[in-house]
Amino acid sequence: MDKIETKQNAGNSLDLVNIKEIRDGVVIMNDGSMHQVIMVGGVNFALKSETEQNIIIQTYQDFINGISFPLQIIIHSRKVNIDAYIENLKKREAEETSPILKNQIEEYINFIQGFVLKNAIMEKIFFIAIPFYPTSIVPKNTSVFSFLGKKNNKEKADKNTQNEEDTFKNNLIQLSERTNQILSGISSVGLDAEILTNDQLIELFYNFYNPQTIERKTVKSK
């Protein structure tokens, strides 16, 4: 009996995810807020001269101080999956005609596999999430006399859909202005950045919500 009650009270796994939908490169949350995510490339700061380092630090400081809205900077660490790399080496070994090179490739494969078993190879990916919180949300029809308009239900539904679409487009314009400001600031620091597409966002959040079931090399760039 206890097991049945536990099963009945168990919530849907989707209830744990705050994402309502992903469209046009935008993550729409259950609270109506909209977010775009930028993937940012890194820079080997240690190899820069002291003058270059100071310029980067000052430019980054100016960039941060010029932002008038909240944002998130995320460092995402993932274990690298080298299966594809090993498969390519095995194909190279099979195609190799020289016994010496074939043996060297085999030894290299064994070394890599043994090293990975003892040492997890991690990769860090940097993201910036830019939010926008709409000031107005299209209200639903909550009138107690709504049954009087049954004949026009389809017409009202179509109108609400159009209103929601117009609202989304207007909000997207404002969100894009913020995103372009961040892209410009990132570029001034000397870093490469790109806005994640729908597919990239889906892959990213799948990795976040399934950290133990999938290992990715990286979120693929466009």
PyMOL CGO cylinders between C-alpha atoms (Angstrom):
from pymol import cmd
from pymol.cgo import CYLINDER

trace = [
    CYLINDER, 0.00, 0.00, 0.00, 2.85, 2.34, 0.84, 0.3, 1, 1, 1, 1, 1, 1,
    CYLINDER, 2.85, 2.34, 0.84, 4.42, 1.72, -2.56, 0.3, 1, 1, 1, 1, 1, 1,
    CYLINDER, 4.42, 1.72, -2.56, 1.18, 2.58, -4.37, 0.3, 1, 1, 1, 1, 1, 1,
    CYLINDER, 1.18, 2.58, -4.37, 0.80, 5.84, -2.44, 0.3, 1, 1, 1, 1, 1, 1,
    CYLINDER, 0.80, 5.84, -2.44, 4.40, 6.79, -3.17, 0.3, 1, 1, 1, 1, 1, 1,
    CYLINDER, 4.40, 6.79, -3.17, 3.89, 6.17, -6.87, 0.3, 1, 1, 1, 1, 1, 1,
    CYLINDER, 3.89, 6.17, -6.87, 0.68, 8.18, -6.94, 0.3, 1, 1, 1, 1, 1, 1,
    CYLINDER, 0.68, 8.18, -6.94, 2.30, 11.10, -5.13, 0.3, 1, 1, 1, 1, 1, 1,
    CYLINDER, 2.30, 11.10, -5.13, 5.37, 11.09, -7.32, 0.3, 1, 1, 1, 1, 1, 1,
    CYLINDER, 5.37, 11.09, -7.32, 5.54, 14.20, -9.47, 0.3, 1, 1, 1, 1, 1, 1,
    CYLINDER, 5.54, 14.20, -9.47, 6.22, 14.35, -13.16, 0.3, 1, 1, 1, 1, 1, 1,
    CYLINDER, 6.22, 14.35, -13.16, 9.92, 14.78, -13.90, 0.3, 1, 1, 1, 1, 1, 1,
    CYLINDER, 9.92, 14.78, -13.90, 9.00, 17.73, -16.12, 0.3, 1, 1, 1, 1, 1, 1,
    CYLINDER, 9.00, 17.73, -16.12, 7.88, 19.56, -12.97, 0.3, 1, 1, 1, 1, 1, 1,
    CYLINDER, 7.88, 19.56, -12.97, 11.54, 19.75, -11.95, 0.3, 1, 1, 1, 1, 1, 1,
    CYLINDER, 11.54, 19.75, -11.95, 12.47, 21.55, -15.16, 0.3, 1, 1, 1, 1, 1, 1,
    CYLINDER, 12.47, 21.55, -15.16, 11.68, 25.26, -15.21, 0.3, 1, 1, 1, 1, 1, 1,
    CYLINDER, 11.68, 25.26, -15.21, 11.95, 25.50, -18.99, 0.3, 1, 1, 1, 1, 1, 1,
    CYLINDER, 11.95, 25.50, -18.99, 8.67, 25.99, -20.82, 0.3, 1, 1, 1, 1, 1, 1,
    CYLINDER, 8.67, 25.99, -20.82, 10.04, 25.90, -24.37, 0.3, 1, 1, 1, 1, 1, 1,
    CYLINDER, 10.04, 25.90, -24.37, 13.02, 26.72, -26.56, 0.3, 1, 1, 1, 1, 1, 1,
    CYLINDER, 13.02, 26.72, -26.56, 12.42, 28.62, -29.79, 0.3, 1, 1, 1, 1, 1, 1,
    CYLINDER, 12.42, 28.62, -29.79, 14.31, 31.04, -32.02, 0.3, 1, 1, 1, 1, 1, 1,
    CYLINDER, 14.31, 31.04, -32.02, 17.44, 30.60, -29.91, 0.3, 1, 1, 1, 1, 1, 1,
    CYLINDER, 17.44, 30.60, -29.91, 15.56, 31.70, -26.78, 0.3, 1, 1, 1, 1, 1, 1,
    CYLINDER, 15.56, 31.70, -26.78, 14.90, 29.76, -23.58, 0.3, 1, 1, 1, 1, 1, 1,
    CYLINDER, 14.90, 29.76, -23.58, 11.43, 30.61, -22.28, 0.3, 1, 1, 1, 1, 1, 1,
    CYLINDER, 11.43, 30.61, -22.28, 10.93, 29.80, -18.60, 0.3, 1, 1, 1, 1, 1, 1,
    CYLINDER, 10.93, 29.80, -18.60, 7.71, 28.88, -16.81, 0.3, 1, 1, 1, 1, 1, 1,
    CYLINDER, 7.71, 28.88, -16.81, 7.58, 32.34, -15.22, 0.3, 1, 1, 1, 1, 1, 1,
    CYLINDER, 7.58, 32.34, -15.22, 7.54, 33.95, -18.69, 0.3, 1, 1, 1, 1, 1, 1,
    CYLINDER, 7.54, 33.95, -18.69, 11.12, 35.22, -18.59, 0.3, 1, 1, 1, 1, 1, 1,
    CYLINDER, 11.12, 35.22, -18.59, 13.25, 34.88, -21.72, 0.3, 1, 1, 1, 1, 1, 1,
    CYLINDER, 13.25, 34.88, -21.72, 16.95, 34.02, -21.87, 0.3, 1, 1, 1, 1, 1, 1,
    CYLINDER, 16.95, 34.02, -21.87, 19.61, 33.82, -24.54, 0.3, 1, 1, 1, 1, 1, 1,
    CYLINDER, 19.61, 33.82, -24.54, 22.84, 31.93, -23.92, 0.3, 1, 1, 1, 1, 1, 1,
    CYLINDER, 22.84, 31.93, -23.92, 26.24, 32.86, -25.34, 0.3, 1, 1, 1, 1, 1, 1,
    CYLINDER, 26.24, 32.86, -25.34, 29.14, 30.41, -25.52, 0.3, 1, 1, 1, 1, 1, 1,
    CYLINDER, 29.14, 30.41, -25.52, 32.45, 32.20, -24.96, 0.3, 1, 1, 1, 1, 1, 1,
    CYLINDER, 32.45, 32.20, -24.96, 35.89, 31.07, -26.02, 0.3, 1, 1, 1, 1, 1, 1,
    CYLINDER, 35.89, 31.07, -26.02, 38.84, 31.19, -23.67, 0.3, 1, 1, 1, 1, 1, 1,
    CYLINDER, 38.84, 31.19, -23.67, 42.20, 32.92, -23.79, 0.3, 1, 1, 1, 1, 1, 1,
    CYLINDER, 42.20, 32.92, -23.79, 45.55, 31.76, -22.43, 0.3, 1, 1, 1, 1, 1, 1,
    CYLINDER, 45.55, 31.76, -22.43, 46.04, 34.66, -20.07, 0.3, 1, 1, 1, 1, 1, 1,
    CYLINDER, 46.04, 34.66, -20.07, 49.36, 33.34, -18.74, 0.3, 1, 1, 1, 1, 1, 1,
    CYLINDER, 49.36, 33.34, -18.74, 51.00, 33.59, -22.18, 0.3, 1, 1, 1, 1, 1, 1,
    CYLINDER, 51.00, 33.59, -22.18, 50.15, 37.27, -22.50, 0.3, 1, 1, 1, 1, 1, 1,
    CYLINDER, 50.15, 37.27, -22.50, 52.66, 39.97, -21.66, 0.3, 1, 1, 1, 1, 1, 1,
    CYLINDER, 52.66, 39.97, -21.66, 52.09, 42.06, -18.55, 0.3, 1, 1, 1, 1, 1, 1,
    CYLINDER, 52.09, 42.06, -18.55, 50.91, 44.98, -20.70, 0.3, 1, 1, 1, 1, 1, 1,
    CYLINDER, 50.91, 44.98, -20.70, 48.44, 42.77, -22.56, 0.3, 1, 1, 1, 1, 1, 1,
    CYLINDER, 48.44, 42.77, -22.56, 47.19, 41.31, -19.29, 0.3, 1, 1, 1, 1, 1, 1,
    CYLINDER, 47.19, 41.31, -19.29, 46.57, 44.77, -17.86, 0.3, 1, 1, 1, 1, 1, 1,
    CYLINDER, 46.57, 44.77, -17.86, 44.68, 45.80, -20.99, 0.3, 1, 1, 1, 1, 1, 1,
    CYLINDER, 44.68, 45.80, -20.99, 42.48, 42.69, -20.81, 0.3, 1, 1, 1, 1, 1, 1,
    CYLINDER, 42.48, 42.69, -20.81, 41.74, 43.26, -17.11, 0.3, 1, 1, 1, 1, 1, 1,
    CYLINDER, 41.74, 43.26, -17.11, 40.87, 46.94, -17.63, 0.3, 1, 1, 1, 1, 1, 1,
    CYLINDER, 40.87, 46.94, -17.63, 38.71, 46.20, -20.69, 0.3, 1, 1, 1, 1, 1, 1,
    CYLINDER, 38.71, 46.20, -20.69, 36.87, 43.44, -18.83, 0.3, 1, 1, 1, 1, 1, 1,
    CYLINDER, 36.87, 43.44, -18.83, 36.31, 45.76, -15.87, 0.3, 1, 1, 1, 1, 1, 1,
    CYLINDER, 36.31, 45.76, -15.87, 34.87, 48.46, -18.14, 0.3, 1, 1, 1, 1, 1, 1,
    CYLINDER, 34.87, 48.46, -18.14, 32.67, 45.84, -19.83, 0.3, 1, 1, 1, 1, 1, 1,
    CYLINDER, 32.67, 45.84, -19.83, 31.25, 44.61, -16.50, 0.3, 1, 1, 1, 1, 1, 1,
    CYLINDER, 31.25, 44.61, -16.50, 30.69, 48.13, -15.15, 0.3, 1, 1, 1, 1, 1, 1,
    CYLINDER, 30.69, 48.13, -15.15, 28.78, 49.07, -18.31, 0.3, 1, 1, 1, 1, 1, 1,
    CYLINDER, 28.78, 49.07, -18.31, 26.12, 46.38, -17.84, 0.3, 1, 1, 1, 1, 1, 1,
    CYLINDER, 26.12, 46.38, -17.84, 22.84, 47.68, -16.42, 0.3, 1, 1, 1, 1, 1, 1,
    CYLINDER, 22.84, 47.68, -16.42, 21.00, 44.36, -16.15, 0.3, 1, 1, 1, 1, 1, 1,
    CYLINDER, 21.00, 44.36, -16.15, 21.69, 41.05, -14.38, 0.3, 1, 1, 1, 1, 1, 1,
    CYLINDER, 21.69, 41.05, -14.38, 23.36, 38.16, -16.15, 0.3, 1, 1, 1, 1, 1, 1,
    CYLINDER, 23.36, 38.16, -16.15, 24.88, 34.79, -15.30, 0.3, 1, 1, 1, 1, 1, 1,
    CYLINDER, 24.88, 34.79, -15.30, 28.41, 33.64, -16.05, 0.3, 1, 1, 1, 1, 1, 1,
    CYLINDER, 28.41, 33.64, -16.05, 28.59, 29.84, -16.00, 0.3, 1, 1, 1, 1, 1, 1,
    CYLINDER, 28.59, 29.84, -16.00, 31.67, 27.62, -16.11, 0.3, 1, 1, 1, 1, 1, 1,
    CYLINDER, 31.67, 27.62, -16.11, 30.52, 24.16, -17.20, 0.3, 1, 1, 1, 1, 1, 1,
    CYLINDER, 30.52, 24.16, -17.20, 32.93, 21.28, -16.54, 0.3, 1, 1, 1, 1, 1, 1,
    CYLINDER, 32.93, 21.28, -16.54, 32.34, 18.02, -18.37, 0.3, 1, 1, 1, 1, 1, 1,
    CYLINDER, 32.34, 18.02, -18.37, 34.23, 14.77, -18.58, 0.3, 1, 1, 1, 1, 1, 1,
    CYLINDER, 34.23, 14.77, -18.58, 35.55, 14.38, -22.11, 0.3, 1, 1, 1, 1, 1, 1,
    CYLINDER, 35.55, 14.38, -22.11, 34.38, 11.32, -24.05, 0.3, 1, 1, 1, 1, 1, 1,
    CYLINDER, 34.38, 11.32, -24.05, 37.30, 10.00, -26.13, 0.3, 1, 1, 1, 1, 1, 1,
    CYLINDER, 37.30, 10.00, -26.13, 35.46, 7.04, -27.72, 0.3, 1, 1, 1, 1, 1, 1,
    CYLINDER, 35.46, 7.04, -27.72, 35.37, 8.68, -31.16, 0.3, 1, 1, 1, 1, 1, 1,
    CYLINDER, 35.37, 8.68, -31.16, 39.08, 9.54, -30.91, 0.3, 1, 1, 1, 1, 1, 1,
    CYLINDER, 39.08, 9.54, -30.91, 39.95, 5.94, -30.03, 0.3, 1, 1, 1, 1, 1, 1,
    CYLINDER, 39.95, 5.94, -30.03, 37.81, 4.63, -32.90, 0.3, 1, 1, 1, 1, 1, 1,
    CYLINDER, 37.81, 4.63, -32.90, 39.67, 6.86, -35.36, 0.3, 1, 1, 1, 1, 1, 1,
    CYLINDER, 39.67, 6.86, -35.36, 42.99, 5.56, -34.06, 0.3, 1, 1, 1, 1, 1, 1,
    CYLINDER, 42.99, 5.56, -34.06, 41.82, 1.97, -34.49, 0.3, 1, 1, 1, 1, 1, 1,
    CYLINDER, 41.82, 1.97, -34.49, 40.79, 2.69, -38.08, 0.3, 1, 1, 1, 1, 1, 1,
    CYLINDER, 40.79, 2.69, -38.08, 44.20, 4.26, -38.69, 0.3, 1, 1, 1, 1, 1, 1,
    CYLINDER, 44.20, 4.26, -38.69, 45.85, 1.18, -37.19, 0.3, 1, 1, 1, 1, 1, 1,
    CYLINDER, 45.85, 1.18, -37.19, 43.82, -1.16, -39.43, 0.3, 1, 1, 1, 1, 1, 1,
    CYLINDER, 43.82, -1.16, -39.43, 44.78, 0.83, -42.54, 0.3, 1, 1, 1, 1, 1, 1,
    CYLINDER, 44.78, 0.83, -42.54, 48.48, 1.04, -41.65, 0.3, 1, 1, 1, 1, 1, 1,
    CYLINDER, 48.48, 1.04, -41.65, 50.73, -1.29, -43.67, 0.3, 1, 1, 1, 1, 1, 1,
    CYLINDER, 50.73, -1.29, -43.67, 53.93, -0.74, -41.72, 0.3, 1, 1, 1, 1, 1, 1,
    CYLINDER, 53.93, -0.74, -41.72, 54.24, -3.24, -38.83, 0.3, 1, 1, 1, 1, 1, 1,
    CYLINDER, 54.24, -3.24, -38.83, 56.32, -0.75, -36.82, 0.3, 1, 1, 1, 1, 1, 1,
    CYLINDER, 56.32, -0.75, -36.82, 53.78, 2.08, -37.14, 0.3, 1, 1, 1, 1, 1, 1,
    CYLINDER, 53.78, 2.08, -37.14, 50.90, -0.34, -36.51, 0.3, 1, 1, 1, 1, 1, 1,
    CYLINDER, 50.90, -0.34, -36.51, 52.56, -1.44, -33.27, 0.3, 1, 1, 1, 1, 1, 1,
    CYLINDER, 52.56, -1.44, -33.27, 53.19, 2.17, -32.22, 0.3, 1, 1, 1, 1, 1, 1,
    CYLINDER, 53.19, 2.17, -32.22, 49.55, 3.09, -32.80, 0.3, 1, 1, 1, 1, 1, 1,
    CYLINDER, 49.55, 3.09, -32.80, 48.41, 0.10, -30.75, 0.3, 1, 1, 1, 1, 1, 1,
    CYLINDER, 48.41, 0.10, -30.75, 50.72, 1.07, -27.88, 0.3, 1, 1, 1, 1, 1, 1,
    CYLINDER, 50.72, 1.07, -27.88, 49.46, 4.65, -28.05, 0.3, 1, 1, 1, 1, 1, 1,
    CYLINDER, 49.46, 4.65, -28.05, 45.84, 3.48, -27.89, 0.3, 1, 1, 1, 1, 1, 1,
    CYLINDER, 45.84, 3.48, -27.89, 46.60, 1.35, -24.84, 0.3, 1, 1, 1, 1, 1, 1,
    CYLINDER, 46.60, 1.35, -24.84, 48.38, 4.28, -23.21, 0.3, 1, 1, 1, 1, 1, 1,
    CYLINDER, 48.38, 4.28, -23.21, 45.47, 6.68, -23.80, 0.3, 1, 1, 1, 1, 1, 1,
    CYLINDER, 45.47, 6.68, -23.80, 42.87, 4.19, -22.54, 0.3, 1, 1, 1, 1, 1, 1,
    CYLINDER, 42.87, 4.19, -22.54, 44.92, 3.43, -19.44, 0.3, 1, 1, 1, 1, 1, 1,
    CYLINDER, 44.92, 3.43, -19.44, 45.54, 7.11, -18.73, 0.3, 1, 1, 1, 1, 1, 1,
    CYLINDER, 45.54, 7.11, -18.73, 41.84, 7.98, -19.00, 0.3, 1, 1, 1, 1, 1, 1,
    CYLINDER, 41.84, 7.98, -19.00, 40.91, 5.15, -16.62, 0.3, 1, 1, 1, 1, 1, 1,
    CYLINDER, 40.91, 5.15, -16.62, 43.14, 6.67, -13.94, 0.3, 1, 1, 1, 1, 1, 1,
    CYLINDER, 43.14, 6.67, -13.94, 42.66, 10.35, -14.75, 0.3, 1, 1, 1, 1, 1, 1,
    CYLINDER, 42.66, 10.35, -14.75, 39.37, 11.93, -15.76, 0.3, 1, 1, 1, 1, 1, 1,
    CYLINDER, 39.37, 11.93, -15.76, 39.95, 14.37, -18.63, 0.3, 1, 1, 1, 1, 1, 1,
    CYLINDER, 39.95, 14.37, -18.63, 37.82, 17.44, -18.00, 0.3, 1, 1, 1, 1, 1, 1,
    CYLINDER, 37.82, 17.44, -18.00, 36.93, 20.28, -20.32, 0.3, 1, 1, 1, 1, 1, 1,
    CYLINDER, 36.93, 20.28, -20.32, 35.61, 23.67, -19.25, 0.3, 1, 1, 1, 1, 1, 1,
    CYLINDER, 35.61, 23.67, -19.25, 33.10, 25.56, -21.37, 0.3, 1, 1, 1, 1, 1, 1,
    CYLINDER, 33.10, 25.56, -21.37, 32.14, 29.15, -20.60, 0.3, 1, 1, 1, 1, 1, 1,
    CYLINDER, 32.14, 29.15, -20.60, 28.63, 30.54, -21.01, 0.3, 1, 1, 1, 1, 1, 1,
    CYLINDER, 28.63, 30.54, -21.01, 26.86, 33.82, -20.38, 0.3, 1, 1, 1, 1, 1, 1,
    CYLINDER, 26.86, 33.82, -20.38, 23.08, 33.76, -19.87, 0.3, 1, 1, 1, 1, 1, 1,
    CYLINDER, 23.08, 33.76, -19.87, 21.26, 37.02, -20.64, 0.3, 1, 1, 1, 1, 1, 1,
    CYLINDER, 21.26, 37.02, -20.64, 17.75, 37.34, -19.16, 0.3, 1, 1, 1, 1, 1, 1,
    CYLINDER, 17.75, 37.34, -19.16, 14.79, 39.51, -20.04, 0.3, 1, 1, 1, 1, 1, 1,
    CYLINDER, 14.79, 39.51, -20.04, 11.69, 39.74, -17.88, 0.3, 1, 1, 1, 1, 1, 1,
    CYLINDER, 11.69, 39.74, -17.88, 8.64, 40.99, -19.82, 0.3, 1, 1, 1, 1, 1, 1,
    CYLINDER, 8.64, 40.99, -19.82, 6.68, 43.73, -18.08, 0.3, 1, 1, 1, 1, 1, 1,
    CYLINDER, 6.68, 43.73, -18.08, 3.38, 42.57, -19.57, 0.3, 1, 1, 1, 1, 1, 1,
    CYLINDER, 3.38, 42.57, -19.57, 1.94, 39.11, -20.14, 0.3, 1, 1, 1, 1, 1, 1,
    CYLINDER, 1.94, 39.11, -20.14, -1.09, 38.44, -22.32, 0.3, 1, 1, 1, 1, 1, 1,
    CYLINDER, -1.09, 38.44, -22.32, -3.89, 37.61, -19.82, 0.3, 1, 1, 1, 1, 1, 1,
    CYLINDER, -3.89, 37.61, -19.82, -6.01, 34.51, -20.23, 0.3, 1, 1, 1, 1, 1, 1,
    CYLINDER, -6.01, 34.51, -20.23, -9.81, 34.75, -20.45, 0.3, 1, 1, 1, 1, 1, 1,
    CYLINDER, -9.81, 34.75, -20.45, -10.95, 34.29, -16.84, 0.3, 1, 1, 1, 1, 1, 1,
    CYLINDER, -10.95, 34.29, -16.84, -14.39, 35.89, -17.08, 0.3, 1, 1, 1, 1, 1, 1,
    CYLINDER, -14.39, 35.89, -17.08, -17.15, 34.03, -15.20, 0.3, 1, 1, 1, 1, 1, 1,
    CYLINDER, -17.15, 34.03, -15.20, -19.39, 34.74, -18.20, 0.3, 1, 1, 1, 1, 1, 1,
    CYLINDER, -19.39, 34.74, -18.20, -17.02, 33.20, -20.71, 0.3, 1, 1, 1, 1, 1, 1,
    CYLINDER, -17.02, 33.20, -20.71, -19.64, 30.60, -21.67, 0.3, 1, 1, 1, 1, 1, 1,
    CYLINDER, -19.64, 30.60, -21.67, -21.60, 33.39, -23.40, 0.3, 1, 1, 1, 1, 1, 1,
    CYLINDER, -21.60, 33.39, -23.40, -18.94, 33.63, -26.08, 0.3, 1, 1, 1, 1, 1, 1,
    CYLINDER, -18.94, 33.63, -26.08, -18.71, 29.99, -27.12, 0.3, 1, 1, 1, 1, 1, 1,
    CYLINDER, -18.71, 29.99, -27.12, -19.48, 30.82, -30.73, 0.3, 1, 1, 1, 1, 1, 1,
    CYLINDER, -19.48, 30.82, -30.73, -16.43, 33.06, -30.89, 0.3, 1, 1, 1, 1, 1, 1,
    CYLINDER, -16.43, 33.06, -30.89, -14.05, 30.73, -29.05, 0.3, 1, 1, 1, 1, 1, 1,
    CYLINDER, -14.05, 30.73, -29.05, -11.96, 30.00, -32.15, 0.3, 1, 1, 1, 1, 1, 1,
    CYLINDER, -11.96, 30.00, -32.15, -11.79, 33.66, -33.08, 0.3, 1, 1, 1, 1, 1, 1,
    CYLINDER, -11.79, 33.66, -33.08, -10.68, 34.58, -29.54, 0.3, 1, 1, 1, 1, 1, 1,
    CYLINDER, -10.68, 34.58, -29.54, -8.13, 31.78, -29.49, 0.3, 1, 1, 1, 1, 1, 1,
    CYLINDER, -8.13, 31.78, -29.49, -6.66, 32.94, -32.79, 0.3, 1, 1, 1, 1, 1, 1,
    CYLINDER, -6.66, 32.94, -32.79, -6.51, 36.51, -31.50, 0.3, 1, 1, 1, 1, 1, 1,
    CYLINDER, -6.51, 36.51, -31.50, -4.79, 35.44, -28.27, 0.3, 1, 1, 1, 1, 1, 1,
    CYLINDER, -4.79, 35.44, -28.27, -2.28, 33.40, -30.26, 0.3, 1, 1, 1, 1, 1, 1,
    CYLINDER, -2.28, 33.40, -30.26, -1.49, 36.39, -32.46, 0.3, 1, 1, 1, 1, 1, 1,
    CYLINDER, -1.49, 36.39, -32.46, -1.16, 38.64, -29.40, 0.3, 1, 1, 1, 1, 1, 1,
    CYLINDER, -1.16, 38.64, -29.40, 1.23, 36.18, -27.78, 0.3, 1, 1, 1, 1, 1, 1,
    CYLINDER, 1.23, 36.18, -27.78, 3.29, 36.00, -30.97, 0.3, 1, 1, 1, 1, 1, 1,
    CYLINDER, 3.29, 36.00, -30.97, 3.47, 39.80, -31.23, 0.3, 1, 1, 1, 1, 1, 1,
    CYLINDER, 3.47, 39.80, -31.23, 4.46, 40.04, -27.57, 0.3, 1, 1, 1, 1, 1, 1,
    CYLINDER, 4.46, 40.04, -27.57, 7.19, 37.45, -28.06, 0.3, 1, 1, 1, 1, 1, 1,
    CYLINDER, 7.19, 37.45, -28.06, 8.63, 39.29, -31.06, 0.3, 1, 1, 1, 1, 1, 1,
    CYLINDER, 8.63, 39.29, -31.06, 8.64, 42.63, -29.21, 0.3, 1, 1, 1, 1, 1, 1,
    CYLINDER, 8.64, 42.63, -29.21, 10.31, 41.08, -26.16, 0.3, 1, 1, 1, 1, 1, 1,
    CYLINDER, 10.31, 41.08, -26.16, 12.82, 39.30, -28.40, 0.3, 1, 1, 1, 1, 1, 1,
    CYLINDER, 12.82, 39.30, -28.40, 13.89, 42.65, -29.86, 0.3, 1, 1, 1, 1, 1, 1,
    CYLINDER, 13.89, 42.65, -29.86, 14.68, 43.97, -26.37, 0.3, 1, 1, 1, 1, 1, 1,
    CYLINDER, 14.68, 43.97, -26.37, 16.44, 40.75, -25.39, 0.3, 1, 1, 1, 1, 1, 1,
    CYLINDER, 16.44, 40.75, -25.39, 18.50, 40.85, -28.59, 0.3, 1, 1, 1, 1, 1, 1,
    CYLINDER, 18.50, 40.85, -28.59, 19.63, 44.40, -27.77, 0.3, 1, 1, 1, 1, 1, 1,
    CYLINDER, 19.63, 44.40, -27.77, 21.01, 43.14, -24.47, 0.3, 1, 1, 1, 1, 1, 1,
    CYLINDER, 21.01, 43.14, -24.47, 22.64, 40.16, -26.14, 0.3, 1, 1, 1, 1, 1, 1,
    CYLINDER, 22.64, 40.16, -26.14, 24.30, 42.35, -28.79, 0.3, 1, 1, 1, 1, 1, 1,
    CYLINDER, 24.30, 42.35, -28.79, 25.66, 44.58, -26.02, 0.3, 1, 1, 1, 1, 1, 1,
    CYLINDER, 25.66, 44.58, -26.02, 27.23, 41.56, -24.35, 0.3, 1, 1, 1, 1, 1, 1,
    CYLINDER, 27.23, 41.56, -24.35, 28.64, 40.27, -27.65, 0.3, 1, 1, 1, 1, 1, 1,
    CYLINDER, 28.64, 40.27, -27.65, 30.21, 43.65, -28.29, 0.3, 1, 1, 1, 1, 1, 1,
    CYLINDER, 30.21, 43.65, -28.29, 31.73, 43.72, -24.82, 0.3, 1, 1, 1, 1, 1, 1,
    CYLINDER, 31.73, 43.72, -24.82, 33.08, 40.19, -25.17, 0.3, 1, 1, 1, 1, 1, 1,
    CYLINDER, 33.08, 40.19, -25.17, 34.64, 41.10, -28.50, 0.3, 1, 1, 1, 1, 1, 1,
    CYLINDER, 34.64, 41.10, -28.50, 36.33, 44.17, -26.98, 0.3, 1, 1, 1, 1, 1, 1,
    CYLINDER, 36.33, 44.17, -26.98, 38.04, 41.89, -24.45, 0.3, 1, 1, 1, 1, 1, 1,
    CYLINDER, 38.04, 41.89, -24.45, 39.40, 39.84, -27.35, 0.3, 1, 1, 1, 1, 1, 1,
    CYLINDER, 39.40, 39.84, -27.35, 37.24, 36.75, -26.90, 0.3, 1, 1, 1, 1, 1, 1,
    CYLINDER, 37.24, 36.75, -26.90, 35.17, 34.84, -29.44, 0.3, 1, 1, 1, 1, 1, 1,
    CYLINDER, 35.17, 34.84, -29.44, 31.49, 34.28, -28.67, 0.3, 1, 1, 1, 1, 1, 1,
    CYLINDER, 31.49, 34.28, -28.67, 28.38, 32.96, -30.33, 0.3, 1, 1, 1, 1, 1, 1,
    CYLINDER, 28.38, 32.96, -30.33, 24.67, 32.74, -29.50, 0.3, 1, 1, 1, 1, 1, 1,
    CYLINDER, 24.67, 32.74, -29.50, 23.50, 29.17, -28.99, 0.3, 1, 1, 1, 1, 1, 1,
    CYLINDER, 23.50, 29.17, -28.99, 20.91, 27.83, -31.41, 0.3, 1, 1, 1, 1, 1, 1,
    CYLINDER, 20.91, 27.83, -31.41, 17.88, 25.70, -30.51, 0.3, 1, 1, 1, 1, 1, 1,
    CYLINDER, 17.88, 25.70, -30.51, 19.77, 22.44, -31.04, 0.3, 1, 1, 1, 1, 1, 1,
    CYLINDER, 19.77, 22.44, -31.04, 22.76, 23.67, -29.04, 0.3, 1, 1, 1, 1, 1, 1,
    CYLINDER, 22.76, 23.67, -29.04, 20.50, 24.79, -26.18, 0.3, 1, 1, 1, 1, 1, 1,
    CYLINDER, 20.50, 24.79, -26.18, 18.70, 21.44, -26.10, 0.3, 1, 1, 1, 1, 1, 1,
    CYLINDER, 18.70, 21.44, -26.10, 22.03, 19.60, -26.00, 0.3, 1, 1, 1, 1, 1, 1,
    CYLINDER, 22.03, 19.60, -26.00, 23.33, 21.93, -23.28, 0.3, 1, 1, 1, 1, 1, 1,
    CYLINDER, 23.33, 21.93, -23.28, 20.35, 21.49, -20.98, 0.3, 1, 1, 1, 1, 1, 1,
    CYLINDER, 20.35, 21.49, -20.98, 20.22, 17.75, -21.61, 0.3, 1, 1, 1, 1, 1, 1,
    CYLINDER, 20.22, 17.75, -21.61, 23.81, 17.60, -20.38, 0.3, 1, 1, 1, 1, 1, 1,
    CYLINDER, 23.81, 17.60, -20.38, 22.92, 19.70, -17.32, 0.3, 1, 1, 1, 1, 1, 1,
    CYLINDER, 22.92, 19.70, -17.32, 19.97, 17.51, -16.34, 0.3, 1, 1, 1, 1, 1, 1,
    CYLINDER, 19.97, 17.51, -16.34, 21.72, 14.20, -17.18, 0.3, 1, 1, 1, 1, 1, 1,
    CYLINDER, 21.72, 14.20, -17.18, 25.27, 14.59, -15.84, 0.3, 1, 1, 1, 1, 1, 1,
    CYLINDER, 25.27, 14.59, -15.84, 25.71, 10.87, -15.13, 0.3, 1, 1, 1, 1, 1, 1,
    CYLINDER, 25.71, 10.87, -15.13, 24.22, 9.44, -18.30, 0.3, 1, 1, 1, 1, 1, 1,
    CYLINDER, 24.22, 9.44, -18.30, 26.06, 11.34, -21.02, 0.3, 1, 1, 1, 1, 1, 1,
    CYLINDER, 26.06, 11.34, -21.02, 29.54, 12.63, -21.69, 0.3, 1, 1, 1, 1, 1, 1,
    CYLINDER, 29.54, 12.63, -21.69, 30.01, 15.23, -24.39, 0.3, 1, 1, 1, 1, 1, 1,
    CYLINDER, 30.01, 15.23, -24.39, 33.13, 16.54, -26.07, 0.3, 1, 1, 1, 1, 1, 1,
    CYLINDER, 33.13, 16.54, -26.07, 31.61, 20.00, -26.20, 0.3, 1, 1, 1, 1, 1, 1,
    CYLINDER, 31.61, 20.00, -26.20, 28.54, 21.90, -27.28, 0.3, 1, 1, 1, 1, 1, 1,
    CYLINDER, 28.54, 21.90, -27.28, 29.08, 21.98, -31.03, 0.3, 1, 1, 1, 1, 1, 1,
    CYLINDER, 29.08, 21.98, -31.03, 29.73, 25.37, -32.55, 0.3, 1, 1, 1, 1, 1, 1,
    CYLINDER, 29.73, 25.37, -32.55, 27.80, 26.52, -35.59, 0.3, 1, 1, 1, 1, 1, 1,
]
cmd.load_cgo(trace, "trace")
